[in-house]
Amino acid sequence: LMEIVDNEVSAAFIDKLCDGLPSPCFSSLRDAVTTCWSHLCAGRLEESVRWCRIVQEFTWEQLNAGKWSEVKPTWKELYTLLSLLESVALSSLGRARDALTVLDKGLLLGAPTLFGSKLHTYASTLVSQVHPRELQVKEDSGSSHVHQAELQSSDGSLCTPEIHPSEGSISSPCVKKRKIVFKNYSQYKGTNSKPCDITRNATVKVGPVLSKGDDAASVLSTLPSEDSVRIPVLCSPSLETFHRDHMSASSPVVLTGCMDYWPAYSEKKWSLEYLKLMAGPRTVPIELGSQYTDSNWSQKLMTLSEFIDGYVIAEVDAASPRGYLAQHQLFDQIPELKEDICVPDYCYLRTTESSSSDEELKVNAWFGPKGTVSPLHFDPNHNLLAQVVGRKRIRLYGKEQTEHLYPHQGLLTNTSQVDVEAPDVERFPDFANAVCSECVLYPGQMLYIPPLCWHHVRSLDTSFSVSFWWN
């Protein structure tokens, strides 16, 4: 566990790291961080932990002194370094669980790429100490599988529909797909690729599916509104078709047959049991409240197991805050889960010649109980929302509908003031003129949401979604 410290950290490294600090802080902070490191290298572990916490407290104040985007990278790097030093000291003292919590905070709130992927490797080592994974090995073509139970809600009902959209199709093995980058349509114009017949490889749901535990009212709530338009459905469309008819045209579409080879959806079949097994002790940020526009909304750090037990499985009354793991780059934090998903080739398409193929692809996790809501808002990026577990009802409004949607002023200009499920027609009379399209997204389906397209999302079951954002 000392390998990173021995090979990466030195007095010169600390000098260089602190060089970006304001001059009044430089000398004292450099000496304090050097003291933390020296105590650790000399085996004075308790002293190292004490000094790390003293310096971290000051660094924490700098991280929270203003807007996160304006925090100097040096403060984030310093916080991560101190988290590493304290974590190694705690682990050496036999306190692996505390060490993992400290390291996760360093990854979440600091500079997670400071030492490349080494911190993630170290975190995996700590997880194995805190939470040994007892895998049931199957001698099946030399591969091993984790025994899975069906994902269940608190009343014991199945959270996934009894019939999946891809039922009847044969799931292909998870082979790493070749990443293809097309900067514009002219590069592949004239190919013979054709859109896939939506009935050929998948059973596409037209109406709601009654799951165990559903009542008639909840099923009726999944039906499209009378004044809404259904979003079209395609099965594994060609890159040409997707680029021409949807990316370039800013036209939403539901995609089927594109996740059949994901281990999360096929081979391993993600469940609460599996997520706790793989990542239960890891600390994650949880949103508390009905939605982020509410005055009582807040965030809290807790382990994934605490979140699942306290907010996903537990019965939550109407007065209690709802928990949601939302818009979190979970797969960067926990690479073991990244192995269960695959980036769709569509995410490597570009709409202009000037678009760079090296632009960062952001992959976010959205995990929570039935009833979580993302209020009506838009994002600046192309978005593929992949549904792994449970169902979500999604309502879309094109960017041309903005004048009817009453955006907030100030920081939340990308969010509407209107509650689309219960609009206040007196405050927002023009909302009645907004044109909506909607769908219920089932496990194994993806929804393409164009840039600046307004969308409102409600989970109909315990749900896990993965979003892919690209420019």
N, C-alpha and C positions, 0 to 999 in steps of 0.2 A: 504493500500500500504506500510505501515511501518512494516508489519509483518515480512518480511525477515530480515530487518535491526534490528528490536527489538530482534528477536529470534536467529539470526545467527551471527551478527556482534558485537564484543566487543573489548575492548583494548587488551585482551589476543589473540583474533583471529587475530587482526592486527599485533601484535608482532610476532605471529607464521608465518603469511604470509610473513612478511618482513625479516624473519630470513634467508631466502635463498639469500638475496641480498649481493653484495660486501660490505665489512665493511665500506668503506668511505660513502656509500649511506644509510646504515641501519638506523642510528639514525635520520638523517634529514628527510628521507622519512617516517619513522614510525611516527614521530611527525606531518608531513604534512597530512598524511592520517588520523591520529587521529583527527586533526583539522577539516577536512572535515566532519567526522562522528559526532564530537561534535556539530558543527554548525547545522547539520541536526537534531540531537536529541533535540536541544534546540529551534528549530523552526526558526533559522536564515537562511532561505532558500536561499536568494540571496548570502549571504556569503559562504554558502556551495557550491553553483554552481560555484562561482568564484574560490574557493580553489581547487575544483575538476578539473577544467580546467587547472589550473596552474600545478598541479601534473601530470595530463594526458598528457600534452605537453611533459614533461620530459620522461614519460613512453613510449609515442609514438615513441620518438627518439630511445629508446632501442629496441623496437620491429622491427625497420627498419634499425638497424645498421649492419646487416649481413644476412646470410641465415636464412629463417624462421625456418627451422628444427633445427637450432643451438641456437635459442632464449631460454633462461632459462624459464621454466614454471612459475617461480615466477613473471616475468614481465607480462606474459599473465594474470595470476590470479589477479595481482594488477590492470591491465587495466580494467578487468571485474568488480572488486569491485568498482573502481572509477566511472565506467559507471552506475552501480546500484545506488550508492549514488546520483550522479547527476540526474539520471532519476527520482528517488523518489522525489527529491527536485523540479524538474521542474513540475512533475505531481501535486505536492501539491500546486504549484503556478498557476495551471490551464492550463499549457502548455503541454497537453497530447501528441500532435504530436511531439514536440521537444523531449519529454521524450522517446517516442518510437524510434525515430531516434538514440538517444544516446544509448539506451539499445541494439538495433540491432547491432550497431558498437561494443559494448562490447561482444556480442555473436559471431560475425563474426571474430573479430580480437583478442579476448582474450581467456579465458578458459570457454566455454559455460556450462561445467558440474560442475563449482565451487560450485553451490548450488543445484545440482541435476536438477530436472525438474522445480524447482520453478521459475527460470527466464523466462522460456517459458510460464508458467501459468500467470506470471505478464505481459508478453508481450501481451498475449491474452486479458487480462483485459484492457490494454491500447488501443488495436485495437478497442474494443467495444466502447471506449470513442471517439476515433478519427473518426471511420468509422462504425456507427451503422448498423448492418446487418438486413435489412428488408426482412425476409424470407416469401415466400408465402407457407402457411401451407395447406397441403392436408389431409383431414380426410380419409386416406386410410390405413386401418389396423393399425391405431395408429401411422403411421410414417409421418415425415415431409420431404418435398422436396423443393429444390430451383428451382424456375422457370428458365428455361434455354432457351437461344436463340442459334441458330446454329452459330458456329464459322465462322466468315466471314473475308475475306481479305479486303484490302483497296478499291478494286474495287467492293466489294459487292458479289464476287463469293464465293461459298462454298469452304472451305479449305480442308474438308474431302471428299474422293471419294463418289459418289452418292450411290455406292454399297459397303458394307463392307465385308471383308473376312468371317465374322461370320454370315452374313445375312441368315436367315432361321433357325438358331439354337435358342434354348431357353436359355436365360441367367439365370444362377442359382443365388440365393441371395448371398450376400457377407457374408458368414459364415467364422469365423476365422478358417483357415485351420490348421489341426494338423501338427506340425512341426516334421518331421521324419529325423533323422540323421543316415545315413549309412556310416560307415567309409571305408568300402571296399565292393567289389562285393560279396565276400564269405558270407557275412551276409544275403544276400537274394537270393543267387544262388539257383536255383531249384524252384522258385516260378512260378505260372502259368500265371503271367502277360504277356500280349502280346502287341505289338505296335498297336496303333489304326489305322484303315483304314482312310486315309486322306480325303476320300470323304464322310465319314459317318456323321460327325457333322458340317462340315464347307464347305463353297464354297471357294476354293482356287484359287486365281487369277493366271492366266498363263501369261497374257499380261497386258499392261497398261489400266487404266480406265480413260476415258475422263471426267474430272470434268468441271463444269461450269466455264468459263473463261480460260480454257486451249486452246492453239492453237496446230496445228499439230506438230510444231517443238518441243514444250515442251514435248508432248507425246512421240515423237520418241526418245527424249533424255532419256526416262526411259527404253528403250529397252536394253537388255543385249548386250554387244559387241559380235562380231562374234567369237572372239578368247577366250571368257570367258566361264566358266562352271557354270551352274545353281546350286544354293544351294538347297539341298533336303528339302522337307516340310513334317512335321508330325503333326497330330492332337493329342494333349494330350498324348504323348507317356508315357508308364509306367516308373517308376523310374529305373527299371532294364534295359529297352531298352535304355534310355537316358544315363545311366552310362556306359553301355557296348559299345554302338555303337558310342557315341559322346564324353562324358567326357574322358573316358579312351583312346579313339582313336584320341583325338584332332581333331574331325571332326565337322565343323560348321553345323547347322541345323536351319531351320525356324520352329517355333512352333505355331500352331493355337489352338484355343479353350481353352487356358490357362488363358485368361483375361476376359472371359465373365461375371464373377461374380464381377469384380472390379466396385465399384460405379463410379470411374472416367470414365469408358468406357461404363457403362450401365445405372445405376440409375440416376446419376447426370450429366453425359455427359459433361465433362469439356469444357468450353468455355471461351473466354476472359472476358465475363461478370462475370462468376462465379469466375475466378481467381482474378479479381479485387475486387469482393465482399468479398472473404475470406482473401485475403492477400495484397490488393492494397497498404496500407500505409507502408508495411514492406520494409526495406532497404535490397537490394541484390547486389551482385557483378556482373557487366556486362562487358563482353569482347567487346571491340570496335576494328574493323578491319576485314579484310576478313578472316584471319586465324592466329593462334598464331605464325607462323613462319615468318610473315611479319614484316618489320622494323617499320611500323607505328602502330603496334598492341599495345593496352593499356587496362587498366581496370578502371572502374569507379563505385562508389557506387551511387545508385539511388533507389527510391521506385519502386516496381513492377508496379504500375500504370503509373509512368513516363516512364518506359521501354516499356510497352505495347502501350501507346499513341505515344511515340516518335520514336519507332523502329519497332514495329510489325504492327500497324495500319497505321502509316504515310507512305506516298510515299517517298521512299529513292532513290535518284539518284545514278548513278554509282560512282560519286566522293565522296559521303558521306560514313563514316564508318558504317559498318553493326553491329548491336548489337546482342549479344548472351548471354543468361544465361546458362553457360556451366559448367558441372562437379561441381555442387554446391549441398551440402547436405541440400537442401531446406526442406526436410521432417523432419529433426531434428530441424531446425529453426522454422518451422511452423507445429506443430503436427496435426492441424486440416486437413491439406492436406494429412497427412500420413494415416488418416482414410479412404481415397478414394482409396488406393492401398493395395495390399496384396503381401507378399513375396512368390514367387513360392517355392514349396517343393524341386525343383531341387537344390536350393541354399544351401541345407543342406546335400547334398551328398559330399563324400570325395573320393579322388583317392588313398590314402595310409593310412595304419594303424596309422601312426604317426600324421596325420592331426587332429587337435583339433576341436571339434564341437563348442568350445567357441570362436573361432577366429571371429574377428569383420566383420560383413557384412556391406559393404559400399553401400548406396543407394544414387544415384546422379540424379539430374534433368538436362534436356537439353531442353531448351525452346527458340524458336526464329522464325524469319520470314523465308519465302522462300529464299533459296540461301545460308544459313549458311553452312560452310564447316569445317570439322575436317580433317586436312591433314593426309596423310598416316603415321600411327604410330602403335605401339603395346603396350599392357599393360601386366603386369606380372600375372594378376589374371584371373580366370574364369569370364566370363561376359555374363549376360543375358540382352539384350537390348529390353525393352518393348515399343512398339509404341502405344501411347494413342491417339494422334491427328496428322493428316497429314501423308505424306509419306516421306520416306528417301531411297535414292539409296546408297547401301553399296557394296564396292568392298573389297574382302578379298584376302590376299596372305599368304600362310602357312609360318611358321618359316623357313622351308627349302629353301624358296625363298630369304632369307636375302641377299645373295651374289649378287643378281641382283638389290637390292633396294637402294643402296647408302645411308646408314644412316649418319646423321650428326655426327660430332665429338664434343666432349665436353659434355655439359649438355643435349643436345637433341639426345643422341645416340639411343633413341627409336623412332625417327622420321626420315622419309626419306627426302632426298633433292629433290626427283622427284615430280613434279606436275603430278599426274597420268591422269588428264584430258587434259593436254597439255604438254607431256613430251619433254624435250630438248634432242633429240636423239644424238646430237653431244657431249654434256657433259656427258650423261648417256646412252651410246650405249647398254650396257648389259641389260638395263631395258626391251628391246624388248623380251628377253628370259624368263621374269617372267610370271608365270602361275597364272591367276586370276579367282576367282569365285565371282559371284555377285548376288544381288537380289534387288527388290524394296520391302521395308517393309511397310505394310499397317497397319492402325489402328486395334488393336486387335491381332496383331502378335508379337512374340518375336523372336529374333535371338540369338542363342548361339554362342559366339566368344571364342574359346579356348585361354589359356594363350600363349603369345608371337606370336599370329596370327596378322599379319599386317592388318589394316583396314582403309579405306578412306570412309568418310560419307558426303553426300550432302543432305540437305532437299529440297524436291520438292514442299512443301507447308509450310504454317505456321505449325510448328511442336512442339509437346511436347513428349519427350521420357523419360523413367526412366531406369537407368542402375543399375544392381545388381552385385557387384563385391565380389568374395569370393575366398579364397585360397583352 
